[in-house]
Amino acid sequence: MSFELDMGCAMARGPRSQLEDFVGCALAPAHQASWGGIAAVADGVSSGGAGLMAAQTTVMTLLSDYHATPATWDTTVALDRILGAQNAWLVDHNRRQQDRPKRAQRADPQLAMTTLTALVLRGQGYTLAHVGDSRAALIRAGEYTPLSQDHTMGGGVFENGLTRAMGMDNALRLDFQEGDLQVGDCFVLTSDGVHGVLKVSQVLALTQEGSAQEVADALVAKAIAAGGRDNASAVVIRIKGLAAATLADVRRQGEMRPIPPRLQAGDTVDGMRVDASVFSNGVHRLYKVWCPRLARHLALKTLHESRASDPEERAMLAHEGWLSGRATERDARGLVKAHEAPPGALAFYILYDWLEGRTLADRLSAGERFEVPDLLEACTQVVRAVGKLHQMGIVHRDIKPDNLHQGTDGHWRVLDLGVALSGQEPKALQALHAGTPSYMNPEQWSDDPQQARPGPHSDLFALGVTLYTWLTGRLPYGEVEPYQVGRYRRDPVAPSRIRPDVPIWLDQIALKAVARDPKQRFETAEEMLLALERGASRPLGPARHTPLLQRDPAAVWKIGLAFSVLFNLLLLYWVLVIGAH
């Protein structure tokens, strides 16, 4: 379902001599659809007649500048910076009005101040920014929920009794609130000329029927007809369709929602029945759950309760959920399809298809032997899935037999994007030296940050190690401990020497994939896939042996030392034995 909003704006002067309210709403242009929609209500403070100028410039500045902010900015950051700059301009205007020579001043300086309630709808969440006594409310499933709190002295006369407003103080203090969107939600933004006159029951009744524009017009007309003595303004927004969840949405859910307690078979979470607790490693828990909404079993992954208060772990799980959804949004072949939490979910977790079957690690541990044609078909599926990740800018970082799974449907899939990089991962995940040492390319142990940086090349090396292990049951360089670079000082034995039924051309692919020299390896997953598909018809040619000095730069010193020791021993023998005679 695509992002679809029904938006309506209305304002009326009422019995006042002039209109000092201003409202507006805008949707992002097609090429900036991810910015969503924005709406605002401003009520200018009547002090010398400049309230309209303050309200109008604030709303128009916000609506025009918001869609020009960088995509990397959080919505609260974008609103704070735009409104902070506008507030500074209004404050400077007011200061200059007050500093004019007395003879040039009117009885009342033209001070420019305004309230503001602004709402941004983006992805599957909303962000509200508020200052003053205009208001915002959410109507969901027939219930009216206020989203803002008035900044007033409780009915004072000076400046409408406001304690905060745009243009009032050098330091602008905005209230922010964020939450999730649901299809059918209705947001109502009003000036005090509407909510100061109409009861909540009247607002609820008026929002039941008609388009957003018709509801906005009805709210304003009803307030004026009910004897309102102020300008009346309203913005109404209905949510008719949601976009795919953004990373900001998932992060917000991870921050706001509680981690489920330890669950047992028979427990329920957000309407889903727990059928089994599958695994726990002290960081995550995995459950098999039945989802009535989808009429199928799902895998529910959440944090271990001991990590519930760790913001970094929450951020990393949120990133995994967002990344998995993005990777499987259009095509889940080769990957495990991710699902969004049910509407109105109260707990924080991520959902995947439940897959029956076994991992490659389980099957190799059981001593299962794969025939070469079956192995080639399986490896081709895996390489194609990894190539798909790379095309989306995703680096898996932990390709190994434990993360390759064949379902009962016969398809092989790549599991676990928990440590994957996307360019938008949390800093804690960037700093994590993730992966399994025996499957990591030797450059990752380099002291040079550029060489050690993981990328598609590191996934391809891990694929090569996996293919070699798949063929032989052994690791090409043996068990590698962290920073044990010495393990890479010999070339791997050709798989055909361990398993004679492996064709020479497959030998060449496996050895090329795990070559110690990065320049000898495959550059892309597509190149490796092409080599597997061509097979014997167009073999790669024999792999070059890595020169001794390249495998071990210190070898020349070691050889020199060995000759020196041997020479000295011979000299000592000559002096002690032959010289004595």
SVG drawing of the C-alpha trace seen along z (x, -y; Angstrom):
<svg xmlns="http://www.w3.org/2000/svg" viewBox="-24 -62 120 101">
<polyline fill="none" stroke="black" stroke-width="0.4" points="0.0,0.0 1.3,-3.4 1.4,-6.5 -1.9,-8.3 -3.2,-11.3 -6.4,-13.3 -5.6,-16.9 -7.9,-19.9 -7.2,-23.4 -9.7,-26.2 -9.6,-29.6 -12.0,-32.4 -11.7,-35.9 -14.8,-35.6 -15.8,-38.8 -12.2,-40.0 -11.2,-43.1 -8.5,-41.2 -7.3,-37.6 -4.1,-36.8 -4.2,-33.0 -2.5,-31.1 -2.6,-27.5 -1.0,-25.3 -0.3,-21.8 1.9,-20.3 2.9,-16.9 6.4,-16.2 7.0,-16.1 7.2,-12.7 11.0,-12.7 11.1,-13.4 8.2,-11.1 10.2,-9.8 9.8,-13.3 6.1,-12.7 3.5,-15.4 3.6,-18.4 0.8,-20.6 0.8,-23.6 -1.5,-25.9 -0.2,-29.3 -2.2,-31.8 -0.6,-35.3 -0.4,-37.1 -2.2,-40.5 0.4,-42.9 0.6,-46.0 -0.8,-44.1 2.2,-42.0 0.7,-38.7 -0.4,-37.9 3.1,-38.5 4.6,-36.2 2.0,-33.4 2.2,-33.7 6.0,-33.8 6.4,-30.9 4.0,-28.6 5.3,-29.4 8.9,-29.1 8.3,-25.7 6.3,-24.3 8.8,-25.5 12.0,-24.7 11.1,-21.3 11.3,-19.4 14.7,-21.0 16.3,-19.5 18.9,-16.7 17.4,-13.1 19.8,-12.1 18.3,-14.6 16.0,-13.2 12.6,-14.9 12.9,-16.6 16.3,-18.0 14.9,-19.4 12.0,-21.1 14.2,-22.4 16.6,-24.0 14.0,-25.6 11.9,-26.9 15.0,-28.0 16.1,-30.2 12.6,-31.6 12.4,-32.3 15.8,-34.2 14.5,-36.3 11.3,-37.2 13.2,-38.0 15.5,-40.3 12.5,-42.0 10.9,-42.5 14.1,-43.8 14.5,-46.4 10.8,-47.5 11.4,-48.0 14.7,-49.9 13.3,-52.5 13.5,-56.1 10.6,-57.0 9.3,-59.7 9.2,-57.1 7.3,-54.5 3.6,-54.1 1.7,-53.5 2.1,-49.8 5.3,-48.5 4.5,-46.0 5.8,-42.9 5.6,-39.7 4.8,-36.6 2.8,-33.5 1.8,-30.0 2.6,-27.0 1.6,-23.5 3.2,-21.5 2.8,-17.9 5.0,-15.8 3.7,-12.5 6.6,-10.4 6.8,-6.7 4.7,-5.0 5.1,-7.6 4.3,-11.2 6.3,-13.9 4.6,-16.9 6.3,-20.2 4.4,-22.6 4.7,-25.9 1.9,-28.1 -1.8,-27.3 -2.8,-26.0 -3.5,-22.3 -3.2,-18.9 -5.3,-15.8 -5.4,-12.3 -8.7,-10.5 -8.2,-6.8 -11.0,-4.2 -13.4,-6.8 -11.2,-8.0 -9.9,-11.6 -6.4,-11.8 -4.8,-15.3 -1.2,-15.4 -0.2,-18.9 -0.2,-20.9 -0.9,-24.6 1.9,-26.9 -0.2,-29.5 -0.4,-31.2 -3.9,-30.1 -5.9,-32.9 -3.7,-36.0 -4.2,-39.0 -0.7,-39.9 0.3,-38.2 -2.9,-36.0 -1.3,-34.5 1.3,-32.6 4.5,-31.4 6.0,-30.3 5.7,-31.4 7.6,-32.0 9.4,-35.3 9.0,-35.6 12.5,-34.4 15.9,-34.1 15.9,-30.3 13.0,-28.6 11.7,-25.7 9.6,-23.3 7.6,-20.3 8.1,-17.3 6.1,-14.1 6.4,-11.1 4.2,-8.1 3.1,-5.4 0.5,-5.9 -2.4,-3.6 -4.7,-3.5 -7.9,-5.4 -6.1,-7.8 -7.4,-11.4 -5.3,-14.3 -7.0,-17.6 -4.9,-20.8 -6.8,-23.9 -6.3,-27.4 -7.9,-28.4 -10.8,-30.0 -11.9,-26.4 -11.0,-24.3 -11.8,-27.1 -15.4,-27.0 -16.2,-23.4 -16.5,-20.4 -14.6,-17.2 -17.9,-15.4 -18.7,-18.1 -15.2,-17.6 -15.7,-13.8 -19.1,-14.1 -17.9,-16.5 -14.9,-14.3 -17.1,-11.2 -18.1,-12.0 -16.9,-13.9 -13.5,-14.6 -10.8,-16.2 -11.5,-19.6 -15.2,-19.3 -14.4,-18.5 -12.0,-21.4 -14.6,-23.8 -17.3,-22.4 -15.1,-22.8 -14.4,-26.5 -18.0,-27.3 -19.3,-25.5 -16.9,-27.5 -18.0,-30.8 -21.7,-29.9 -21.3,-28.9 -20.3,-32.5 -16.5,-32.3 -14.9,-35.7 -11.6,-34.9 -10.2,-33.8 -10.9,-30.2 -8.6,-27.8 -8.3,-24.1 -6.3,-21.5 -7.6,-17.9 -5.5,-15.0 -6.8,-11.5 -4.4,-8.5 -5.7,-6.4 -2.5,-4.4 0.9,-3.9 4.3,-3.7 6.9,-1.1 8.4,-1.6 11.5,-3.8 14.5,-3.2 13.4,-6.1 10.0,-4.4 11.6,-1.2 14.1,-3.0 11.3,-4.9 9.4,-1.7 12.6,-0.2 12.9,-3.1 9.3,-3.4 8.0,0.2 8.9,2.6 10.8,5.8 8.5,8.9 9.2,10.7 10.5,14.3 7.7,16.2 6.6,19.8 4.5,22.0 0.9,20.9 1.7,17.2 0.5,14.5 2.2,11.3 0.2,8.8 -2.4,11.4 0.2,14.0 0.4,17.4 3.8,18.7 4.2,22.3 7.9,22.8 11.0,21.1 13.6,21.9 16.8,20.4 18.5,17.9 22.1,16.7 22.0,14.1 21.5,11.2 18.5,12.4 15.6,14.8 13.8,16.5 10.3,17.9 8.0,19.9 4.6,18.1 1.3,18.5 0.0,15.4 -3.8,15.4 -3.6,12.3 -1.5,14.1 -2.7,17.6 0.8,19.0 3.8,19.6 6.4,16.9 9.8,16.6 9.7,13.8 13.1,12.4 13.5,10.0 16.1,9.0 16.9,11.0 15.3,9.4 18.7,8.7 19.5,6.4 16.1,4.7 17.5,1.4 20.5,1.4 19.9,-1.4 22.7,-0.2 21.2,3.4 17.8,1.9 19.2,-0.2 20.9,2.8 17.8,4.9 15.8,2.1 18.3,1.8 18.1,5.5 14.3,5.4 14.3,2.5 17.1,3.9 15.4,7.3 12.1,5.7 13.9,3.6 15.8,6.6 12.6,8.7 10.1,6.1 9.8,7.0 11.6,10.4 12.4,12.7 14.1,15.5 17.3,16.4 16.5,14.5 14.1,15.0 11.0,12.7 10.5,10.2 7.0,9.1 5.8,5.9 4.5,6.2 0.6,6.2 -1.1,2.8 -1.1,1.4 1.7,3.7 2.8,3.0 6.1,4.8 9.3,4.5 10.5,7.5 11.0,8.4 9.1,11.1 10.3,13.5 8.9,16.4 9.2,19.6 11.2,22.0 11.3,25.8 14.6,27.4 18.2,27.4 21.3,25.2 24.3,26.2 26.3,26.4 23.9,28.9 24.1,31.1 27.9,31.0 28.2,31.7 26.0,34.8 28.5,36.0 26.2,35.5 27.9,35.6 26.6,33.4 26.9,34.6 28.7,32.1 25.6,31.3 23.4,30.7 26.1,28.6 26.5,26.5 22.8,25.8 22.7,24.8 25.8,22.7 24.4,20.9 21.3,20.0 23.4,18.6 25.7,16.6 22.8,15.1 21.2,14.1 24.5,12.5 24.7,10.6 21.2,9.3 22.3,7.9 25.3,6.2 23.1,4.6 21.1,3.0 24.3,1.8 24.1,4.4 27.2,6.2 26.3,9.3 29.5,9.7 28.9,13.2 28.5,15.6 29.1,19.2 27.4,22.6 25.5,21.7 23.7,18.9 22.8,20.9 19.5,22.7 17.7,25.1 13.9,25.2 11.6,28.1 10.7,26.4 14.2,27.1 15.3,23.4 18.5,22.3 18.4,19.0 20.9,16.6 20.0,16.0 20.8,13.3 21.3,9.7 22.1,8.8 25.6,7.5 25.0,6.4 26.1,2.9 23.8,0.7 25.3,-2.8 22.7,-3.7 23.6,-1.3 24.1,-2.5 27.6,-3.6 27.9,-0.7 27.4,1.7 30.0,-0.1 32.6,0.3 31.8,4.0 34.5,6.2 31.8,8.7 32.2,12.0 33.6,15.5 37.4,15.4 37.9,18.5 35.7,17.0 37.1,13.5 39.5,12.3 43.1,11.7 42.9,7.9 40.3,7.5 43.1,8.1 45.2,5.3 46.2,2.3 45.3,0.1 41.6,-1.0 41.0,-1.2 42.2,2.4 40.4,3.7 37.1,2.1 34.5,4.9 32.7,4.7 31.4,7.0 34.9,8.4 34.8,9.7 31.4,11.5 32.9,13.1 35.9,14.4 33.5,15.9 31.5,17.4 34.7,19.0 35.6,20.4 32.0,21.8 32.3,23.4 35.6,25.0 34.2,26.3 31.1,27.6 33.3,29.5 35.8,30.9 34.5,30.7 37.6,28.7 38.5,25.0 41.0,23.8 43.3,22.2 42.3,24.2 40.7,22.8 41.7,19.1 41.8,17.2 41.4,13.4 44.5,11.7 46.1,15.1 47.4,13.9 50.1,16.6 47.4,19.0 47.3,17.4 51.0,18.1 50.3,21.2 48.1,21.8 45.0,24.0 45.2,27.6 43.1,28.1 39.7,29.7 40.2,32.4 43.1,33.7 40.8,34.3 37.8,35.3 38.7,36.9 35.2,36.4 35.5,32.6 36.2,31.5 39.3,29.4 37.3,26.4 35.5,26.3 38.9,26.6 39.8,23.4 36.7,21.5 37.1,22.5 40.8,21.6 40.2,18.3 37.5,17.4 39.9,17.9 43.1,16.6 45.3,14.9 46.0,12.0 42.8,9.9 43.7,9.2 43.3,12.9 39.8,13.2 36.4,12.6 35.5,8.9 31.7,9.3 29.2,12.0 28.0,11.8 31.5,12.8 31.5,15.8 28.0,16.8 29.0,16.7 32.0,19.0 29.7,21.5 27.1,21.4 29.7,21.8 31.4,24.7 33.6,26.9 32.6,25.1 34.8,22.1 37.1,23.0 39.0,20.2 42.5,21.7 44.8,22.9 45.2,20.7 48.6,19.1 50.6,20.1 51.3,17.2 55.0,16.4 56.7,17.2 57.7,13.6 54.1,12.4 52.7,15.1 55.4,14.3 57.3,11.0 59.6,12.0 60.6,15.2 63.8,13.7 65.0,12.8 64.1,16.2 66.0,17.9 69.0,15.6 68.9,16.4 68.8,20.1 71.8,19.9 73.6,17.7 73.0,20.2 74.0,23.1 77.2,21.3 78.1,20.5 77.5,24.1 79.8,25.4 82.4,22.8 82.2,23.9 82.5,27.5 85.6,26.7 87.3,24.8 86.5,27.4 86.9,30.6 89.0,30.2 91.2,27.4 92.0,29.5 93.7,32.1"/>
</svg>
